[in-house]
Amino acid sequence: MQLYNSLSHKKEEFVPHEEGRVSMYTCGPTVYHYAHIGNLRSYIMEDVLEKYLRFVGYDVKRVMNITDVGHLTSDGDTGDDKMLKGAKREHKTVMEIAKFYTDAFFDDCKKLNIKTPDVVVPATTYIDEFIRVISSLMDKGYAYEAGGNIYFDTSKLEKYYVFNDFKEEDLAVGVREGVEEDENKRNKADFVLWFTKSKFDDQELKWDSPWGVGYPGWHIECSCISMKNLGEYLDIHCGGIDNAFPHHTNEIAQSEAYLGHKWCNYWFHVLHLNTNSGKMSKSSGEFLTVSLLEEKGYKPVVYRWFCLLSHYRKSLVFSWENLDNAVTSYNKLIERIAPLTQESSGDIDSAEFDRLRKSFTDALDNDINTSLAITAVYDVLKSKTSAATKLALLADFDKVLGLDLIANAKELAEQSAATVDDIPAEVLDLVEQRKEARKEKNFALADELRDRIAALGYEVKETRQGTEINKLS
């Protein structure tokens, strides 16, 4: 299995630290608002990765945090706490906001067939662990106190900008409008491990610490939650590409300074979902959520399909037209599967099963190439193997793809059967005669039969999916 590693900027063979077992960490949501569908693209692709690792036999333990404190409105440790911002917006307590939007996030995940990670940890439940690790970093000389806050000292590292070769001047405070320099820092790249009341007196959630009453910075949360639950060696760390800097960069800095050795071997970053006007965010344009898609008549599984049609390392452009195209292609796929669910079971051709399954695994072994994996789905449908073999393969593939292929195909077939049951036998007989006439290229007879069907109150027409019969209004 080859995975693109953002740390090395190349595809690498995936070899876990412990044979047969995979430790996997996912950056979870900051639960101050609904997740938009751009956020959820990352979780969909991470879900495919996890399910595929299980599919090929790995014992996977996946951990995810819930950020309910510490994430400021600027990723560079400035501005208000996002949770406090959400609480002020809705006139609720921070913990009320956290519970509501955590529940909403997992509701969205369920609709999108995203598996809940094995371990989910709200940051507010690990305060003692944060304090313990920060204290160790101070003892080792990697952290310092200034202006009432605790900072990580990036000058102690041989290399800080690990994901890209940034130039320090390009990252200088002031390049982005509205970002104020923190004069307490010794170096521009230093980041906060612990805030005290000296900086945020109105912060609702605060805890006692050796450095005064305060709360943790955002970056320390993921390091501590991962190390506590997955140990000193992490196989795969996942997240959106916008987390690579500064969040994941800071995680590596503090984790490896604490541990004294390399921490995570593979970094899996999902690129942005863009609109025609740029990167999707909560602050620009229409706030696109799963609920909004449902209100507009779209099934959430179709959005998952839309995401899987593209590679996770390519930016994906969302538009209603593009989503409509995904609806059309998904529905056509289900229509092709539906007749298979009504055929007799028969025997599974093991040789064909293995051959077609290999095309699927080859696609996902190639850096989780979901678009090629979907091509493998169509190859199954085009093959001349038995219906039983096709259904077994589609059910197998869907353990990873999560597209409800068989369930939705069965539902469609049952709806079609119910419709046929309502059509008079005389009409069905004429439809069969018309099919035979068309096969024999007797189009004059086919037209005559069509007119007789219409006289009985029904319309018959040929579509790409087969013969369609509708009652005339």
C-alpha positions in Angstrom: 0.0 0.0 0.0 1.4 3.4 -1.1 0.4 6.5 0.8 1.4 10.1 0.1 3.2 11.4 3.1 2.9 15.2 3.5 6.0 15.1 5.7 8.3 13.7 2.9 6.2 15.2 0.0 6.2 11.8 -1.8 4.3 8.5 -1.9 5.8 5.9 0.5 5.1 2.2 1.2 2.9 2.1 4.3 4.6 0.1 7.1 3.1 0.5 10.6 5.3 0.7 13.6 3.8 -2.6 15.0 3.1 -5.3 12.5 -0.6 -5.8 11.8 -1.7 -2.9 13.9 -2.3 0.7 13.0 -2.5 3.7 15.3 -4.4 6.6 13.7 -5.2 10.1 14.9 -7.7 12.5 13.5 -8.0 16.2 14.3 -11.6 16.6 15.4 -14.0 19.6 15.1 -14.0 22.8 17.1 -17.6 22.5 18.3 -18.6 26.2 18.2 -20.8 25.8 15.1 -22.1 23.3 12.6 -19.5 21.6 10.5 -19.7 22.8 6.9 -19.4 20.3 4.0 -15.8 21.4 3.4 -14.9 20.2 6.9 -16.8 17.0 6.3 -14.9 16.2 3.1 -11.8 15.6 5.2 -13.7 13.3 7.6 -15.2 11.3 4.6 -11.8 10.7 3.1 -10.2 9.8 6.5 -13.1 7.4 7.0 -12.3 5.7 3.7 -8.7 5.4 4.8 -9.6 3.8 8.1 -12.1 1.4 6.6 -9.7 0.3 3.9 -7.0 -0.4 6.5 -9.5 -2.6 8.3 -10.6 -4.1 4.9 -7.1 -5.4 4.2 -6.7 -6.8 7.6 -5.1 -4.3 9.9 -6.2 -3.9 13.5 -6.9 -0.1 13.6 -7.2 2.1 16.7 -8.4 5.5 15.7 -8.5 8.4 18.2 -10.1 11.9 17.7 -10.3 15.0 19.9 -13.2 17.3 20.3 -11.9 20.9 20.7 -14.2 22.5 23.3 -11.6 25.0 24.6 -8.4 26.7 23.4 -8.9 27.2 19.7 -8.7 30.9 19.0 -10.3 32.7 16.1 -6.8 33.0 14.6 -4.8 29.8 14.2 -1.8 31.9 15.2 -2.9 32.2 18.9 -4.7 35.5 18.6 -8.3 36.7 18.9 -11.1 35.3 20.9 -11.6 31.7 21.9 -13.9 30.1 19.2 -16.0 28.4 21.9 -16.5 31.7 23.7 -17.5 33.4 20.4 -20.1 30.7 19.9 -21.5 31.0 23.4 -21.8 34.8 23.0 -23.5 34.4 19.6 -26.2 32.1 21.0 -26.4 33.4 24.6 -25.5 30.0 26.0 -22.7 28.6 28.2 -19.6 27.2 26.5 -20.4 23.7 27.6 -24.0 24.0 26.3 -22.6 25.1 22.9 -20.0 22.2 23.0 -22.6 19.5 23.6 -25.1 20.8 21.0 -22.5 21.1 18.2 -20.7 17.8 19.2 -24.0 16.0 18.9 -24.7 17.8 15.6 -21.3 16.8 14.2 -21.8 13.1 15.0 -25.4 13.3 13.5 -23.8 14.6 10.3 -21.2 11.8 10.4 -23.9 9.2 10.8 -25.8 10.6 7.7 -22.6 10.4 5.7 -21.8 6.9 6.8 -18.6 8.1 8.7 -17.7 5.6 11.4 -17.2 7.1 14.9 -13.6 6.7 16.0 -12.7 4.2 18.6 -11.8 6.9 21.1 -13.3 10.4 21.2 -11.8 12.8 23.8 -13.2 16.3 24.6 -10.2 18.5 25.4 -11.8 19.7 28.6 -11.4 16.2 30.1 -7.6 16.1 29.7 -6.5 19.3 31.5 -4.3 17.4 34.0 -2.5 15.7 31.0 -1.9 19.0 29.3 -0.4 20.5 32.4 1.8 17.4 32.9 3.3 17.6 29.4 3.7 21.4 29.5 5.6 21.1 32.8 7.9 18.5 31.3 8.6 20.8 28.3 9.5 23.5 30.7 11.8 21.2 32.6 13.5 20.2 29.4 14.0 23.8 28.3 11.6 23.8 25.4 9.1 26.1 27.0 9.2 29.4 28.8 6.9 31.8 30.7 6.3 35.3 29.5 3.6 37.8 30.3 1.7 35.2 32.2 1.5 32.7 29.3 3.6 29.6 28.6 5.2 29.5 25.1 7.0 26.8 23.2 10.5 27.9 22.2 10.9 27.0 18.5 14.5 28.2 18.4 15.5 25.1 20.3 14.6 22.9 17.3 16.9 22.0 14.5 14.0 22.4 12.0 10.6 23.8 12.8 8.9 24.3 9.3 8.7 20.6 8.5 5.8 20.4 6.0 7.1 23.1 3.7 10.3 25.1 3.4 8.7 28.4 4.6 10.7 31.5 4.8 10.5 33.1 8.2 9.8 36.6 6.8 6.8 35.2 4.8 5.3 34.1 8.1 6.0 37.3 10.0 3.2 38.8 12.0 1.7 41.7 10.1 1.7 40.0 6.7 -2.0 39.2 7.3 -4.3 42.1 8.1 -5.7 42.1 11.6 -3.1 39.9 13.2 -1.3 41.6 16.1 2.1 40.6 17.2 2.4 39.0 20.6 5.3 40.9 22.2 5.7 38.2 24.9 7.2 35.8 22.3 11.0 35.4 22.1 10.6 34.3 18.4 7.9 35.0 15.9 7.2 31.3 15.4 6.7 30.5 19.1 3.3 29.4 20.1 1.2 29.3 23.3 0.9 26.1 25.4 -1.1 27.7 28.2 -3.0 31.0 28.5 -3.5 32.6 31.9 -6.1 35.0 33.2 -3.5 37.8 32.5 -4.5 37.5 28.8 -8.2 36.4 28.9 -10.0 37.5 32.0 -13.5 36.8 30.4 -12.7 33.2 29.5 -15.5 31.1 30.9 -13.5 27.8 31.2 -10.4 28.1 33.4 -8.4 25.8 35.5 -5.7 26.0 38.2 -2.1 25.4 37.0 1.4 25.9 38.2 1.5 29.1 36.2 -1.8 30.6 37.4 -5.5 30.1 36.5 -6.0 29.7 32.8 -6.6 27.3 29.9 -4.6 25.3 27.3 -3.6 26.4 23.9 -5.1 24.5 20.9 -2.0 22.7 19.7 -1.1 20.9 22.9 -4.5 19.2 23.0 -3.9 16.9 20.0 -0.4 15.9 21.0 -1.5 14.9 24.5 -4.7 13.1 23.5 -2.8 11.1 20.9 0.1 10.2 23.1 -2.1 9.2 26.0 -4.2 6.8 23.9 -1.9 5.7 21.1 1.5 5.7 22.8 4.8 7.3 21.8 4.8 6.1 18.1 1.9 7.2 15.9 1.4 5.7 12.5 -1.0 8.1 10.7 -2.1 11.6 11.6 -5.0 12.9 9.5 -6.5 16.4 8.9 -7.4 19.0 6.4 -4.5 20.7 4.5 -5.1 23.9 6.3 -4.1 22.3 9.6 -0.6 21.5 8.3 0.6 24.9 9.4 0.6 25.9 12.2 -1.4 23.3 14.0 0.3 20.1 12.8 3.7 21.8 12.7 3.3 22.7 16.3 2.1 19.2 17.2 5.3 17.7 15.8 7.5 20.3 17.6 6.0 19.8 21.1 5.5 16.0 20.8 9.0 15.3 19.6 10.5 17.7 22.1 8.6 15.9 24.9 9.3 12.3 23.6 12.9 12.8 22.4 12.3 10.9 19.2 10.3 11.0 16.0 6.6 10.8 16.8 4.4 10.2 13.6 5.5 8.5 10.4 2.7 9.4 8.0 0.7 12.6 7.6 -2.5 12.3 5.6 -3.8 15.7 4.5 -7.1 16.3 2.6 -7.2 19.3 0.2 -9.9 22.0 0.4 -13.4 21.9 -0.9 -13.7 25.2 -2.8 -16.6 27.1 -4.3 -16.3 29.1 -7.5 -15.3 32.1 -5.3 -12.6 30.3 -3.3 -12.1 28.2 -0.2 -15.3 27.2 1.7 -15.6 28.6 5.2 -18.2 29.4 7.8 -17.7 33.2 7.3 -18.2 33.5 3.6 -21.2 33.0 1.3 -23.9 30.4 2.0 -23.1 28.3 5.0 -23.2 24.8 3.4 -24.2 22.1 5.9 -25.5 18.6 5.6 -28.9 19.9 6.9 -29.0 22.5 4.1 -28.3 19.8 1.5 -31.2 17.8 2.9 -33.5 20.8 2.9 -32.7 21.2 -0.8 -33.6 17.6 -1.5 -30.2 16.0 -1.6 -29.4 12.7 0.1 -26.2 13.0 2.3 -24.9 9.8 0.7 -24.8 11.6 -2.7 -22.4 14.2 -1.2 -20.2 11.3 0.0 -20.3 10.0 -3.6 -19.5 13.4 -4.9 -16.3 13.5 -2.7 -15.2 10.0 -3.7 -15.3 10.8 -7.4 -12.2 13.0 -6.8 -8.8 12.2 -5.3 -8.4 13.5 -1.8 -5.2 15.4 -2.8 -7.0 17.4 -5.4 -9.0 20.5 -4.5 -12.6 19.8 -5.3 -15.0 22.6 -6.6 -18.5 22.5 -5.2 -21.4 23.9 -7.1 -25.0 23.0 -7.2 -24.6 22.0 -10.9 -21.7 19.7 -9.9 -23.7 18.1 -7.1 -26.6 17.6 -9.5 -24.3 15.8 -11.9 -23.3 13.6 -8.9 -26.9 12.9 -8.2 -27.5 11.8 -11.8 -24.5 9.5 -11.9 -25.3 8.0 -8.4 -28.9 7.3 -9.4 -27.8 5.7 -12.7 -25.4 3.4 -10.8 -28.2 2.4 -8.4 -30.5 1.7 -11.3 -27.9 -0.6 -12.8 -27.5 -2.5 -9.5 -31.3 -2.8 -8.8 -32.1 -5.7 -11.2 -29.3 -7.8 -9.7 -31.0 -7.7 -6.3 -34.1 -9.4 -7.8 -32.2 -12.3 -9.5 -31.8 -15.7 -8.0 -28.7 -16.0 -5.8 -26.7 -18.6 -7.8 -23.1 -19.4 -7.1 -20.2 -17.0 -6.6 -17.4 -17.4 -9.1 -14.4 -17.3 -6.8 -11.9 -16.7 -9.6 -13.8 -13.7 -11.0 -14.4 -12.5 -7.5 -10.7 -12.4 -6.7 -9.8 -10.9 -10.1 -12.3 -8.0 -9.8 -11.6 -7.5 -6.1 -7.9 -7.0 -7.0 -8.7 -4.1 -9.3 -10.5 -2.5 -6.3 -7.6 -3.0 -3.9 -5.0 -1.9 -6.5 -6.9 1.4 -6.8 -6.9 2.0 -3.0 -3.4 0.7 -2.5 -2.4 3.6 -4.9 -2.8 6.4 -2.3 -6.5 5.8 -1.6 -7.5 6.5 -5.2 -11.3 6.5 -4.7 -12.0 7.6 -8.3 -10.2 4.4 -9.6 -12.0 2.4 -6.9 -15.3 3.6 -8.3 -14.1 2.6 -11.8 -13.7 -0.9 -10.3 -17.3 -0.8 -9.3 -18.4 -0.2 -12.9 -16.0 -3.0 -14.1 -18.0 -5.4 -11.9 -21.2 -4.3 -13.5 -19.8 -4.6 -17.0 -18.3 -8.1 -16.3 -20.1 -11.2 -17.6 -19.9 -12.9 -14.2 -23.0 -14.1 -12.3 -25.4 -11.7 -10.4 -24.4 -13.4 -7.2 -20.7 -12.6 -7.8 -21.5 -9.0 -8.7 -23.6 -8.5 -5.6 -21.0 -10.1 -3.4 -18.3 -7.8 -4.8 -20.4 -4.7 -4.5 -21.3 -5.5 -0.9 -17.6 -6.1 -0.2 -16.5 -2.8 -1.8 -19.1 -0.9 0.0 -17.5 -1.8 3.4 -15.0 0.8 2.4 -16.9 3.2 0.1 -19.9 3.5 2.4 -22.4 4.3 -0.4 -25.4 2.2 0.6 -25.2 0.6 -2.9 -27.1 -2.6 -2.1 -29.7 -1.1 0.3 -30.6 1.7 -2.1 -30.7 -0.7 -5.1 -33.0 -3.1 -3.3 -35.3 -0.2 -2.3 -35.5 1.0 -5.9 -36.2 -2.5 -7.2 -39.0 -3.0 -4.7 -40.5 0.4 -5.7 -40.3 -0.6 -9.3 -41.9 -4.0 -8.6 -44.7 -2.3 -6.7 -45.3 0.0 -9.6 -45.5 -2.9 -12.0 -48.0 -4.7 -9.7 -50.3 -1.7 -10.2 -50.2 -1.9 -14.0 -52.9 -3.9 -15.7 -51.9 -7.3 -17.1 -53.2 -6.2 -20.6 -50.8 -3.2 -20.6 -47.8 -5.4 -19.5 -48.6 -7.9 -22.2 -48.6 -5.2 -24.8 -45.3 -3.8 -23.5 -43.7 -7.2 -23.9 -45.1 -7.5 -27.5 -43.7 -4.1 -28.2 -40.2 -5.1 -26.9 -40.2 -8.1 -29.3 -41.3 -6.0 -32.2 -38.5 -3.5 -31.5 -36.0 -6.4 -31.3 -37.2 -7.6 -34.7 -37.0 -4.0 -36.0 -40.7 -4.1 -36.8 -41.1 -0.4 -35.9 -44.5 0.0 -37.5 -45.9 -2.7 -35.1 -44.0 -1.2 -32.2 -45.7 2.2 -32.9 -49.1 0.6 -33.2 -48.6 -1.2 -29.8 -47.5 2.0 -28.2 -50.7 3.7 -29.4 -52.8 0.8 -28.0 -51.0 1.2 -24.7 -51.7 4.9 -24.7 -55.4 4.2 -25.3 -55.4 2.2 -22.1 -54.1 5.2 -20.2 -50.3 4.4 -20.1 -47.2 5.8 -21.7 -44.2 3.6 -22.6 -40.8 4.9 -23.5 -37.2 3.6 -23.7 -34.5 5.0 -21.5 -30.9 4.2 -21.0 -32.0 2.2 -17.9 -34.6 0.2 -19.8 -38.3 0.4 -20.6 -40.3 2.8 -18.5 -44.1 2.7 -18.0 -46.0 5.6 -16.7 -49.7 6.3 -16.1 -51.0 9.1 -18.2 -52.4 12.0 -16.2 
